[in-house]
Amino acid sequence: MTPEASLAVAAGAFCASLAATPLAARLATHVGLLDRPGPLKPHTRATPYLGGLGVAAGVGLGAAVVMPWLLVPAGMALALGTADDVRPLPPALRVLGELAIGLALAAVVSTRVGAAGYVLVPAATLALINGFNLLDGLDALCGAVALAAAIGFSALLTGDPRTLALALAATMAAFLIFNRPPAKVYLGDGGAYLVAVVVTALLACAWSPAQSRSTGIAALAVVALPVVEVVLALFRRVRSGSSLVAGDRDHPYDVLVRSGWSIRRTVSAYMLAELAAVALALAASHLVDPFAWVLTALTALGLLATGFRAASAAPNHKPMGERST
C-alpha cells in the first residue's frame, strides 16, 4: 500500500471514530450504561461507557482494509469487555475469555517464533488487556498511551501493519477529543480490551518474518508501559495481602493526582514516558540482537523504576473496588 493510501485509511479511521464516538455515548446514556461517581471514582458525574464502539468504528475500518483477519479477535475483545461493562464477570471467566482471544489472534497472525506463538501471543494478550484496562482509570490516560504506542508502531513497522498502526493512532486522536478531561465518554472495558488486542496484533506483526528481528525486539519496549502497570499492581496487592483481582486507587497516576498533580499533567507525564520508550525502541531497532535486547530491557527497567518512584509520592489508600482493575 502506498503512503498516500495508508494516510487515506488513517483519515477514514479518524472520521469514523469522530462520528461514532458521540453516538456511542448517546446510546450508553439511553440504555443507562453509565459509570457513576463512587468512593473510589475520580469523576464527579455519571459518564457514559461504550466509547469502545467509537474506537471500533475507526480501527475496524482500518483492519477491514489491510487485516480483515483481525476483526475476529478484535470483535471478541469488544464483546467480552462490553459484557463486563454491563455486568461484571467473574475474574476466572474474564481470564479464560482473554486467553481465548489470544489464541484466536495467534491462529491468524504468523510470527517468527512458530508454534511458540500459541503460548506467547495469548500471554501477551492477557498482559496487555489488563495493562490497558488498568490505565483506563483516569480521563484520557489509556487513550493517550495507546496513541503514543500506535505512533511508535507506525514508525517501527512496514507494509500493512504500518497502515493499521496509523489507523489506530488516528482513531485514538479522534476519541481523545471526547475523552479529554473532563471526559464526556469512557472507553469502558470494551474499548480498553479492543485497544489492547489491536496493540497486541501490532506487537505480533513486529515478530513476523516480514519484519527484522531487531524490530520485534524493539517493539517490546513500545508495550512496556502497560505491562509495567500490571507488574506494579500485582506487587502492590501481594505486598498488602489483597486479592490479586481486587481494585485499588493506588496506581502511580492516582498517587500523583493525590499528591497535587492535575489530571492533564499526569496524563502528559505518562504520554511523555511512552514517547520516550518509543524513541528508545526506534534506537534499538537499528542495533544488532544483543544490544537491541539490552536497550529494550533498560527501557522496561527504567519505566518500572519510574513507576515505583511515582507510587511513593503520596500515602496509599486501602485497596477496594474501582472502575478498572
N, C-alpha and C positions, 0 to 999 in steps of 0.2 A: 504494500500500500504506500502510495506517495505521501510525502509530508503534508501536502495540501489536503489529501483525502483524510489523513489522520486528524488534522485540525478541524475539518468539516464534521467528523464524527464527534469530536470533543465539543464543538459548538452545538451540535444537536443534543448531546447529553446535557449540556448546561441549560438549554432552553426547555428540555423535557422536565428536568428537575425543578427548574424555576416555576414552571406552570403547574406541576403536580403537587409540590410540597404544600402550598396553601390549601389546595383541595383536600389533601390528606388530613390536614389539621382540622378543616371543617367537618370532615367525616368523623374524625375521632371525637370532636365536640358533640356531634349529633348523636353518636351511639354511647356517649358517656365514658369513653376510654381516655381518662384524664389522670395525670399524676398530681395528686392533691398534696398540699403542704402537710407536714407532719413533724415529729420531734427531730428527725434527722434529715429533713428535706431542706436544701439550701434555698429553694424558691419560696415566694410568698403568695403565689396564686396558682390555682389549678391550671395545668398546662397540658394541652393535648399530646398524646403519643401519635404513632403512625407516621412519623417523619420518614420511617423506612420505606414507605410507599413512594415518597418523593425521590428518595435515593434509588429505589428500584427502577423508576422510570428512566433515570439517567444512565445508570450502569447497565440496565437491561438493554437499552438501545445500543450502547457500545458493544456489549457482549454479543448481541444478535448479529452485529455486522462482522465482527472478527473472530469471536469464540463462542458460537452458539452452544457448544457442549457445556459451557459454564452456567447456562441458565438452569440446569437441573440442580446442582448443589447450591447455587445461589437461591433458587426458589425454595429449596428445603430449609435453608438458613432463615429466610424471611418468614416462612410458615412456623418454624419452631419458635423463633423469638417472639413473633406476634402472639402465638398461643400462650407463651409465658407472660406476655403483657396483659392478656385478657384474664388469665387465671394462673397464678404462679404454679409452675410444675415442680414435682419432686426433684431434688438435685440429681438423683441417680438417673431419672428419665432424661433430664437435660443432658447429662454427660453422654448417655447412650446415643441420644439424638445427634450430639455434636460429633461423636466418633463416626456415626453413620454418614454424616455429611462429609467428613474427611475421607472415608472410604469411597464415597461417590466421586469426590474430587480426584483421588488417586487413580480411579478407574478411567478417567477421561483426560488426564494430563500425563505426558511422557517425560520422565526425568532420567538423568544420567545415573541414578542410584539403583535402577532396575526394580526388582521385587521388593527391595527395602523401602520403596516408596509407599507401599501399603501399610507400613508402620510409621514412617517418618511424616508423611503428609497428614494422616489423621492426628498424630501427635502435635504437629504444627497448627492444625485447625483447632484443636482443643485449646492450646495455649493462646492463640490469637483471638479466638472468640471470647474467652474470658478476659484477656488483656484489654481488648477494645471495650468490652462491657464494663470493666472496672473504670476505664477512662470516661465513660459516659455518665459521670456524676456531677458535672459542672457545665454550665452553658458554654457551648462552642468547643469544649475541650476535645472530645472524641473526634469531632469533625475537623478541627484544626490539625490534629496529629495525623489523621488519615489523609488530609490534603497534602501535608508535607511529605508523607511517605509515598503518596502517589506521584508527586513531583520527582522524588528520588528514583522511583522505578522507571519513570518516563525517561530519565537521563541514563539509567543503567542498561535498560533493555533495548532490544531492536525488534523490528518486524511487528507482527500483530500484538504481542504483549505490550509494546510501547504504546500502541493506539489505545489499548484497554486502560493502561495507566493514565493516559491523557484524559480519557473519558471519565475515569474515577475522580481525577483532580478537578475537572470541570463540574462534575456532579456535586462534589463536596463544596466547591466555591459557591454554587447556587444555593445549596442547602444552608450554608452558613449565613446567608442573608436573613434567613428566618430564625436561625438558631443562635445568633449572636446575643449577648446579654442586653436586656432581659429576653430570654428565648420565648418565641411565640409557638414553637413546636419542638418536641423532643424526638430523637431517633427512636427511643424505645429499644427494647431488646431485639425486636425485629430488625431495626435499622443497624444496630451495633453488630448483630450476628452477620448481617448481609455484608457490611463493610469489611468485617474480618475475613469472610470467606473470599471476597474478591482480592484482598491483600494476600491471603494465603495462596490463591491461584497465581498471583504475580510472583510470589516467592518460589513456587514450584516451577514456574516458567523460567525463572532465573537459573534453575538447575537442569533445564532441558538441554539436550545435545546441541541445540542451535545456538546456545549462549556459551561463552567461555567459562572455564572452571572458576576463574577469579571473579567473574560476575556473580556466580552462585554464592561464593564465599562472602563477597561484599554485601550481597542482598540481606544476609543475616544481620548486618549492622542496621539496616533500614527498619527491621521489625524488632529491634532490641528493646525499644522503649515500652511497648505494650507487654512484652514478656517480663521486663523488669518490674512492671506494675503487679504482675501475678506473683513474682518471687517475693516482693515486699509484703504483699497481702498475706501470703502463706506464712512468712516469717513472723509477721505481726500477730497472727491468730494462734500460731503454735506457741509463741512466747507468752501470750496472755491466757493460754489454756482454753481459748474459744473454739467453737466448731469451725472447721475449715470453710464451710459454706455460709457461716454467719456473716451478715453485712456489718460494716462499720463506717464511721466517718473520720477515719484516721489515715486516709490516703495522703500522700505528700501534698496534693493540691488542697485538700481540706485543711491540713495543718498550716499551709501558707496563708490561706484565707483567714483562718482564726488568728494568725499572728499579725494580721493587719494588711496583707496584700489584697488588692482589688481582684475581682474575678478576671477582668481584662488583663491585668498584669500577670496573673498566674497562668492564664491560657497562653499569653505571649511567651512566657518563660518555657512552657512545655513545647510550644511550636519551635522556638529557637533551639531547644535541646534536640528535637527531632531533625531539624535542618542541619545542625552540627553533625549528627550521626550520618545524615545523608552525604554531607561533604566528605566525611572520613570514608564512607562506603565508596564514593567515587574515586577517592585516592587508592583505596585497597583494590579496586577493580583493575588498576593498572600495574599491580605488583604480582610477582610470582607467588605460587602457593604458600610457602612457609611465611612469607612476610604479609601476605593478604590475611592469613589466619591470625597472625599476631595483632595486626592493626584492628581487625574486627573484634577480637577478644578484648583488646584495650578499650575499644569504644563501648562495648557492653559493660565492662567493669567500671568505666567512668560514669555511665548512666546509673549504674547500681549505687555507686558511692554518692553520687549527687542526690539520688532518691533517699538514701539513708540520712543524709545531712538535712534535706528538706523536711523529712519526717520528724526530726528532732527540734524543729524550730519553735514548737509550742507544745504545751501539755496535751496528752492524748485524752480521748473520750472513751467511755466504756463501749465495746463493740455491741451493736444492735442491728436491726434490720435497716435496709436502705433501698433506694430505687435500683441501683446497680451493684451487684455483689461479685 
